[in-house]
Amino acid sequence: MRTRPQTGKDFSHRRDWIVNREEQLAGLFAIDIEFRTELANHLHLVLRTMPRVAKRWTAQEVVRRWLTITKLAKCFSDDLPKPDPKKVEKLSQDKKLVAKLRRRLSSVSWFMGILCENIARRANHEDDCKGRFFESRFACRSAPT
């Protein structure tokens, strides 16, 4: 337990939120977490995108993953929400949508956006306030090829 001198509150449990959500999202996105560290006021992630993996998924799998992710962004528990099978079937018929979602599933921007949205929602709910959890957007640096 680590109490913040400014507020007298302990926020260390939020690190568990972040780690759990990172792992859940990595399991749903076509992204590997190569390295991570969650510090008191920021985090560092080294992510590897795997678009070839996403290309092998069926249309239904792409839609199922995306619907799970979007529900997870708003979810306060660590349980994976189940998407409606009828909605999965209907949306998987739209080839343009599936192609767009497939690209998103290997996007660092979408991964970080969903992660930050969820953590912000949970922290704001706990603190009874509004706003971003991380004040500035993430910095993305590509590895040399």
C-alpha positions in Angstrom: 0.0 0.0 0.0 1.4 3.4 -1.0 -0.5 6.4 0.1 -0.1 9.6 -1.9 1.0 12.5 0.4 -1.1 15.0 -1.6 -4.4 13.2 -1.2 -3.9 10.6 1.5 -5.3 8.0 -0.9 -3.8 4.8 -2.1 -4.1 4.3 -5.9 -1.9 1.2 -6.2 -4.9 -1.0 -7.1 -5.1 0.8 -10.4 -1.9 -0.8 -11.5 -3.8 -4.1 -11.4 -6.5 -2.6 -13.5 -4.0 -1.6 -16.1 -2.0 -4.8 -16.2 -5.2 -6.9 -16.4 -6.7 -4.8 -19.2 -3.4 -4.8 -21.1 -3.3 -8.6 -21.0 -7.0 -8.9 -22.0 -6.6 -6.5 -24.9 -3.4 -8.2 -26.1 -5.4 -11.4 -26.2 -8.1 -9.8 -28.4 -6.0 -7.6 -30.6 -3.3 -8.9 -33.0 -0.7 -7.3 -30.8 2.0 -8.7 -28.5 3.3 -7.0 -25.4 7.0 -7.3 -25.7 7.8 -5.2 -22.6 5.9 -3.2 -20.1 6.2 -1.3 -16.9 3.5 0.4 -15.0 4.7 3.3 -12.9 2.9 5.6 -10.5 2.0 8.2 -13.0 2.6 6.7 -16.4 3.4 3.4 -18.2 5.8 2.2 -20.9 4.8 -0.5 -23.4 6.7 -2.0 -26.2 4.2 -3.5 -28.6 4.5 -5.7 -31.6 1.7 -5.5 -34.2 0.8 -8.7 -36.0 -1.4 -7.9 -39.0 -0.6 -11.3 -40.5 -2.3 -13.0 -37.5 -5.4 -10.8 -38.0 -5.6 -11.7 -41.7 -6.0 -15.4 -40.7 -9.1 -14.7 -38.6 -12.5 -15.4 -40.1 -14.9 -12.5 -40.5 -16.9 -13.8 -37.5 -13.8 -13.9 -35.4 -12.8 -10.3 -36.3 -16.3 -9.0 -35.5 -16.5 -11.1 -32.3 -13.2 -9.7 -31.1 -14.1 -6.1 -32.0 -17.5 -6.2 -30.2 -15.8 -7.7 -27.1 -13.2 -5.0 -27.1 -15.7 -2.2 -27.5 -17.8 -3.6 -24.6 -14.6 -4.1 -22.5 -13.7 -0.4 -23.0 -16.8 0.6 -20.9 -16.7 -2.4 -18.5 -15.6 -1.9 -14.8 -15.1 -5.6 -14.1 -12.3 -7.9 -15.4 -14.8 -10.3 -16.9 -14.8 -10.6 -20.7 -18.2 -9.5 -22.1 -19.8 -11.8 -24.6 -21.1 -10.2 -27.8 -24.5 -11.1 -29.2 -24.0 -14.0 -31.7 -26.8 -12.6 -33.9 -25.0 -9.2 -34.1 -21.7 -11.0 -34.8 -23.3 -12.9 -37.7 -25.0 -9.8 -39.1 -21.9 -7.6 -39.0 -19.6 -10.3 -40.4 -21.5 -10.1 -43.7 -20.2 -6.6 -44.3 -16.8 -7.1 -46.0 -15.8 -3.4 -45.9 -16.5 -3.3 -42.1 -14.6 -6.5 -41.5 -11.6 -5.1 -43.4 -11.7 -1.9 -41.4 -12.0 -3.9 -38.1 -9.2 -6.2 -39.1 -6.9 -3.2 -39.5 -8.0 -1.8 -36.2 -7.2 -5.1 -34.5 -3.5 -4.7 -35.3 -3.4 -1.0 -34.5 -1.3 0.4 -31.6 -3.5 3.6 -31.7 -6.7 1.6 -31.2 -5.1 -0.6 -28.5 -3.9 2.4 -26.5 -7.2 4.2 -27.1 -9.3 1.4 -25.7 -6.9 0.8 -22.8 -6.9 4.5 -21.8 -10.6 4.9 -22.2 -11.3 2.0 -19.8 -8.8 3.1 -17.2 -10.1 6.7 -17.4 -13.7 5.5 -17.0 -12.8 3.4 -14.0 -10.7 6.1 -12.3 -13.2 8.8 -13.0 -16.0 6.7 -11.6 -13.9 6.0 -8.4 -12.9 9.6 -8.1 -16.3 11.0 -9.1 -14.8 13.3 -11.7 -14.5 13.6 -15.5 -11.6 13.8 -17.9 -8.6 11.9 -19.4 -6.6 9.6 -17.2 -3.4 10.3 -19.1 -3.1 14.0 -19.8 -1.3 13.6 -23.1 -1.5 11.0 -25.9 0.9 8.2 -26.0 4.1 8.5 -28.0 4.7 5.9 -30.6 8.1 5.2 -32.0 8.6 2.6 -34.7 11.5 0.2 -34.5 14.1 0.4 -37.2 13.6 -2.1 -40.0 
